[in-house]
Amino acid sequence: MTRKLPRRGVHRPRGALRALVAGTLAPAGRVDAFEAAAAQAFGAGGAAATGSGRDGLRLLLEALDLTDGDEIILPALTFGAVPQTIAALGLVPVFVDVDPATLQLDPAAAEAAVGPRTRAVLATHLCGLLADVDRLGALCDARGLRLLEDFAQAAGARRHGRAAGSFGTAGFTSLETVKPLPAFGGGLVLCRDPALADRIRRAARARPAPDPRKLLRKAALGHVEAALADPRVFTAAWPLFGGTGSEDRVAMYKARKKGAGNHGARLHPAQAAVGLRGLRGLRDHLRMRRGHAEALRGLLEDRWTPCPEPDDEPAWYQLLARAEDPVGLQEAAAEAGVDVGRDVVEDLSEGRCPTAARLARELVQLPAHPALTRPDLERVARVTRPWLAPG
């Protein structure tokens, strides 16, 4: 049987299972230790652990004392739960277009969208690349706005030596299994001001205790996801999770996984123990991800992929490319045993942002993660390159 190549690379920190057990049997001080280590690792004034990334955003927005009708500018290409959380608090998400070269929030579009009710700009570091935090930070300083960062796909990514999540007033991330910093669920908020972090931390600690059964289920699903990133396991599971027709089954799996989350609860000490392990190995893991992503980009030669700044250290959470016929590419790749994803981003502006709308139709995800070998990457390039748009 032809070796099948999964597009989803899942990082499970070394010793994650032992950390889960240790955090369960000896929970005291685990969350505090994780928060302190995260603040130090990412260069923040303080950190607050939360039950989910979504709850972290909610607690952050509540701590900023915004009022009904206040507006937050964010890119049209982002995770749908972000604007949902904003709207649930009575705030108004204002979608703006993205830079076609980087997929990140376009600073010029953000500046044009600033109005009398604008209170913050929320930059999503999409695909593990960094948004233009220099220009966005200058815009926020000039207009009296707060710069917030969604670094769920870019934990550990750096620019000028500074980590994603540390450039603005605050940043938040999810600790889901598929993210660069995983802890089998949970969330983390970084703050420049230690007092803001303390305020969020107190609110997070007031949340109900997490359900241990849900944590156990989430950990089991996380180990399944990590196993499926191995081409040997993925080859056996190809009829279920690879090739054409798999999208519905993947969506069903994601729905089941979502039901296992401890949304609205506080972070479990066992998750904090896993997160601490993840912090220790994050730089090495991202170094491997960068190596694989850059190798595939080189093999694709003149085909378009997002372009990081020269001195950036991106996380390469996903390697995306543009295809004029994503369906045809996915079908041809499946025949060759290469798992290519389509519909990987959504234009949340519903067509009002033309660049985001076009990219949402064209972008595909290619396999490029540390579980793949050099011959694997060569096969990915050989199969996909004829279908990809030029750079």
N, C-alpha and C positions, 0 to 999 in steps of 0.2 A: 504493500500500500504506500502511495506517495505521502511523504511527510507533509503534514498540514501546518500552516503558519498562522497563528492567531494574531489579530491586530491589537488585542488588549494585553498590555504588559502590566502585571500586578506585582507590586513590591510588598513582600512580607518581611518585616524586620527580623534580623537574626535573633533567635531566642524568644520569639513572640509568644509561643505557647507557654514557655516557662514563666514569662512575665505575667501572662493572664492568671496562671495559678498562684504565683507569688502575690500579685495584687489583690486576689480574692482572699487568700489566707491571712495576709498581713496588710490590711488596707491603710493603716495610719500613715499620714504624711505623703502618700503617693501623689495626690493631686497637687499639693503645694510644691512638691519637688519638680513635677512636670512643668508647672507654670513658671517657676524660677529658671529652670533650664531653658525653656522656650524663649523667655525674655532675653536671656543672655545670648542664646544661639542666633537670634534674629535681630539683636541690637535694639530692642524696644525698652521703653521706660517701665513697662509692666505687662503682664499677660493674665488672661482669665480663661479658664477651661469651662466649656459649656457642653450641654448634652447633645448638640448637633451644630453644624455650621449655620443652619437656618436660625436656630435659637440664639446663636452668637450674634448674628446680624440684628435680630429683634432687640436683644438686650442692649446692643451698642446704640441703636437708634433711640431707644427709650432713654438711655443715659445722656444723650445729647440734648434732651428737652426740646425737641422739635414740636411744632404745633400742626393741627389739621390744615391741610392745604399747602404746606411747605413742599417745595419741589426738590427732587434729587435727580441729577443728570447721570445717565448711565448708557453704556453702549447697547445698540440693538442686538448684538450677538453676545448673549450672556445666558446663564442658567435661569430657567423660568421661575424658580422659587425665590430668586432675588427680588424682582419687581412685585411678586405676590406678597412677600413679607413687607415690602415698603407700603403697598396699597392697604394691607390689613391694618396698618397703624394710622390710616387716614392721611398718609403722605402721597405725593403724586410722582410716579416715575416718569421721567422725560427721556425718551429714547433719542439718541443721536447716532450718526453714521460712524463707520470705522475706517481706518486707514487700509487701503487695498493691499499694501505691501506687507503689513504686519498683522492684520486682523484686529488690531487694538483700537481703543477709543481714539477718535480723531480730535486732537486738541482744538483745531479751528472750528469744528462742528460744535464742540462743547462750549466754546466761547460764544458762538452765535446763539446758543440756546439759553444763555443766562438771562434770567428775568428778575423782576422784583421779589418773587417768592422763592427763588433758588437759594438753597442753604448748603448744598454739598454736591460734589462730583464724586461718583463711585466708579473707579477704574477696575475692570475685570482683566486680570492678567491671563488672557485666553491661551490655551494650549501649552502653558508653561513658559511663554515668552512674556517680557515685561512691557507694560504700557509706557507711554512717553511721560514718565512721572516728573521729569524736569519741567517740561512745558505745562503740564497740568498743575504742578505745584505752584509755578509762577502765576498761572491764571487764578488759582484759588487765593493766593496771597494778595494779588492785586484787587480782587473783587470781594474779599472778606468771606470766603467760602471754606468749608472743610473738605479736605481730600481724604476719601475713604478708599480702601483697597480690598478687593476680593482676590485673595491669593490661593484659593483652593486648588488650582491647577499649577501653582508656581511656588509652593513652599520650598524654600532653599535656593530659589533662583536669585541671582545677584546682578547689580549694576554698580559700577564704581566701588565694588566691595561691599555695598549695602544690600541687605536682604529685602526681597519682596515682602510687603506688609509693614515696613518700617519707614516709608517715605512720607506718609501723610499723618493726619490726626490719629487714625486707627486703621487696622486691617483685620480681616476675619478669614478663617479657613475651615473647611470640613476635614474631619479625620476618617472619612470613609475608606474602606479597604483599597479602592482603586486609586486613591489620591497619592501624591508623592510622600506625604507624611501620614501614614495610616495608623489607626488605633482601634479597628473594628467598630467604627462609628465615633461620634462625638464632634466637638468643635473647639476652636481656639480663637480668642480675640487678642490682638496686640495693640497696645496704646503707647503713644509718645508720652502722655502725661500719666504718671503712676496713680494719681488720684482718680482719673477716669477708669483705669484698670481696676482699682479697688472697688469702685462703685458697681461696675459690671460683675466683679467677682462676688460681691455680697448678694446681688440679685440672683446670680447663678446658683449659689449655695442654698438659696431659699427654695429652689425648685424641688419637687418630690424626688425621693430616691429612685434610681433606675430599677427596672424589673430584671432580676438576674436571668430569668428564662429568655427574655429577649436578647440579652447580651450573649448568652450561650448560642442562641440561634444565629445571631449576627456573626459570631466567631466561626461557627461551622460553615456558614455561607462564604465567609471570607477565605477560609481554607480551600473551599471548592474553586473560588475565583482564582486564587493563586495557583492552584494545580492546573487549571485550564490555560494559564499563560505558558505552560510547558508544552512545546510542540508534540511531545510524545503522548501526553494525556489528551491534548486537543485533537490529535489524529484519531484517537479512539472515540472521542465525543463529536467528531465532525458532523454526523447526521443531525445532531441536536443544535449545536451552537455555531456552526460554520457554513459557509456557502450561501447560495440563494435560498430564500424562504426561511432563513433563521431569524429575521428581525422580529417577528411576532413572538417567537419563543424567548428571545432575549428580553423583549419588553415584559413578558409575563414573569420572567425571572426577576427583573428589576422591581416589578410591583410587589412580588413576594418579599424581596429584600427590604423594600421600603417599609413594609408592615412589621419588620423585625426591629426597626429603629426605636430608640428611647427618646423620641421627640418630646420636648416639654419637661424632661427630667434633667437631673444634673449628671455630670460625667462620673462614671464608675471608677473607683481606684484601680481596678484591673486594666481598664482602658488607658488610664494615665501611665501605668507601668509599661504598657506596650508603646505608648507615645514617646516615653523617655528613651526606650530602646531605638525607636525610629529616628529620634534626633541624633543619637550617637552615630548612626550609620548613614545619615542623609547625604552628606557631601560625597561619600564614596559611591553611593547609589546613583546620584545625579551625574557624577563624572562618567559612569558607565552609560547612562541614558544619552548623555551628550555625544559620547563616542559613537554609539549606534546611529543616532539621528544624523550626525554629520557624515558618517560613512554612507548612509543611504542617500542623503542629499547629493553627495559627490557622484554616486552611481547613476543618479537621475540626470546628472549633467545640466542641460539647459531647461529642464522642466521646473515649473513654478512651485515653490514652497515658501512659507512665511520666512521673512528675513530678520533675524535678531540684529541688534546693534553690535558692532565689532568687538567691544570689550565686555559684552554681556556674558553671563553664565546662565543660560536658560535651563529650565527644568525639562523641557520637551515632554510634557505630559502626553501630548499627541503629536504625531507628525501628519499634517494635513497637506493635501495637494488639490489642485483644481482639475476637474475633468469635464469636458463638454458633454459627455454621455455617461453619467455616473452609473446608470443601470447596466448599460452594456459592459462597462469596466468591471462591475461587481460580478456579473455573470461569467465573463471571460476569466477573471481571476479565480473564481470558485472552481472552474474546470481545471485550473492549474494548481489547486490546493492552497491558494493564497486568500486569506480572509480580509477583504476590503470593506470598510464601513461607509455607508452613505447616510444622508440626513443626519449628519453628526452635529450640526449647529442649526439653530432656529432663529429666523429674523423676527424678533418680538415686536418690531415696529409695524408688522403686517404690511410691508411694502413701502412705507413712508421714507425709509432710508435705502436709497437705490443700491449702494455698494453692498450693504448687508444682505439685501434681498437677493442680489446676484450670487454672492458667495454662498448663501444658504442652499442655493440650487446646485452649485458646482463642487463644493468641497467634499472630499472623501478622506477617510483615515487609512493610512498605510501601516503595516506592521513594522515597527522599528523600536525594539526594546531588548534589554540584556539577555533574555532567554533565547534569542535568535543568534545563529552563527553567521560568519561572513558569507558562506555559500547560501544561507537562507536569504540574506539581504540582497545578494546578487540575483536570486530568483525573483524576489519582490520587484526589483528594478526592471528585470528583463520582461516580466509579465505586464507590469503596469505602465511603463514608460510610453509605449505607443498611444495610450489613451489619455495621457496627461497634457494639460495646456502648457505652452511654452512660458518661460519666465520673462 
